[in-house]
Amino acid sequence: MECAKFTTTKFFDLVISVASIEQLNDLDLMADLLQKVRMWIKPNGRLFLKLLTEQTDERLFRAPLYLTKDQDLNHLLRGFEYETCKVKGVTPEFMEFSHHLVIGRPK
């Protein structure tokens, strides 16, 4: 798949990121990526994010992760209207960790 195809604005109805962008391990890089994503989402499109908030077992993620704090969400999601909740999750191996679930759409 050619990346240039996705430079077109307003291309996607839905963008989903589950335990992905925090692997960039830098809040500003994550925010820059989400600003690009905002331009790709159609006006009535949606963004769904699952962002880790607590350290989890290294068997799941061996790379350093950015653990999202409540106050980071405004920086990450500027230009989006969004709702979020913080939830406790359990992996198949029953290791607990917390994360933000975010649903947003471009303003």
N, C-alpha and C positions, 0 to 999 in steps of 0.2 A: 504494500500500500504506500502510496506516495504522500508525504506530509504536505506538499504544496496544495493538495486538494482541500485541505482543511483550513487554509488561510481565508476562505470565503466566510464572511460574517453571516450570522443567523442560519447556521446549517443544521444544528442538532435540536431535537425535541427534548432530550434527556441526556445528562452527563452524570455518571456514577463513579465515585471513587471510594473504595473500601480498603482501608489500611494501605493506601498507596502514596499519597502526596507527602505524608509525614516522613517518608524515607528520604526526601530531599534534605531533611534535617536542618532547615533554615527557614524561619518565618517569612522573611522577605522574598525568598525564591518561591515559596508556596503561594504567597499573595500575588506575585507577578504571574504565576501560572493561572491562578483563578481569575485574574483580570483578562487573560487571553481566553479562557473558557467562557467568561461572561459575554465576550464578543461573538462567540460561536453559537450560543444558545438562542433559539428563536424567542420572540417576545413573550409567548405564553409557555415557553419551555421551562424545565426544572433542572436543578442541581441537587444531587444527593451525595452527602459526604458522611463517612464514618471515620472519625479522627481519634486516635488513641490519646488518652489523658493520663494514664499511669503506666509505669514500667511493666512489661509483660515478660514472659519466659523467653529467654534468648533462643530457644529452639524454634520459636515462631518467626522471629525477626533477628537475624544475626548482625545486621547493620545498625549503627546508631540511629535513633528515631527522634523526631521532634515531638515532644509530649505537649499537646495543646492545652493551654489554660483558658479559663472563661474569658479573660480580658483580651486574648488573642483573636477571638472570633470577629470583632469589629474590624480589625486590621485585615484579616484574611478575606472577609466578605464585604468589603466596601464596594458599593455599586450593586449589591444584592439586597433584596428583601428576604429575610430568612427567619425560620423558627428552629430552635434547637432544644434538645434535652440531653442530659448526661445520664447514661445508663451503665449498669454493671453487666458485663457479658461473661460467658463461660465458653471456653474452647472445648473441643471434643475430648481433650485430656483433663478437663475439669480444672483448668487453671483460670482463675478469675482475673479480669482486668476491666477498667472503665474506659468509656469512650463517649464522645459527643456524636449524636446523630443529628444531622443538619439537612433540612430541606429548604431550598431557596429558589428564587427566580430573579433574573435581572431587573433592576429598577428601570 
